[in-house]
Amino acid sequence: MITIEKIRVRLLEAIKQSGMKYYELAAKIGVSHQAISQYLYKNKMPALDTFAKLCAVLDLDANEILCVDEFEK
């Protein structure tokens, strides 16, 4: 089952692995650093266009972040 918590954990891990600070990532995707914190520590998810930018900047597969692998048979 996909949950916000699972998505948050995967995003947080990807950001840590990138070595970017929240303010750096925020500047690259056009949001505030507070928005990044809300995505990671609150029950707020980015808009689809922002999510796509996050995946591009962090070189992520959206399917992995969205836990699509859990639905594969």
N, C-alpha and C positions, 0 to 999 in steps of 0.2 A: 504494500500500500504506500502510495506517495503521501508524504506529510511535509508540512512546512518545515518541521524540525530537520528532517533528512536533507532537504534542499539547503537549509541554512548551514548545516554541518559541512556539506560538500562545497558550498561557496566559500565558507570560512577557510577550509583546508586549501582550496585553490588560491585564495588571496595570500595566505601564509607562504605557500610554495613560490608564489611570484616574487615575494620580497618587497612588494609595493606597500607603501603606507596608504591608509584610507584616503587621505587628501590627494595623493597622486592618482589613485584609481578614479576617484570622484572627478578630478579635473579631466581625465581622459575620456570619461563617458558622459560628462556634462550634467552631473548632479552634485549636490553638496556632500561633504564628508559625513554630515549627520544622516543623510539618506543611506549611505553605505552602512553605518552603524545600525540603522533601523532594519535594514534587510537582514543583518546578521544576528541581532539581539532582541528584536521585537517581532511581532507577528505581521510584518509588512513585507510584501513581495514587490519587486520592481515591475514596472510596466513592461510589456513584451519588447518594445524597442530598446528599453534600457537593459533588459535581460540579454538581448542579442548583442548589445555593445559590450556587456560584461564578458560574455563568452568569447567575443572576438579579441578583446584586449588581453584577457587571461589565457587565450589559446585553449579554450575548453570546448568539449563536445556537449552541446545542450542536452542531448539524450542522457549523458552520464549524470549531469547535474540534476535533471528532472527524474532520475531514478527509473528510466525507461527499461533498463536491464531487468528490473524486477517483473516486468510484464512479458518478457520473452519466454516462449515455451520451449 
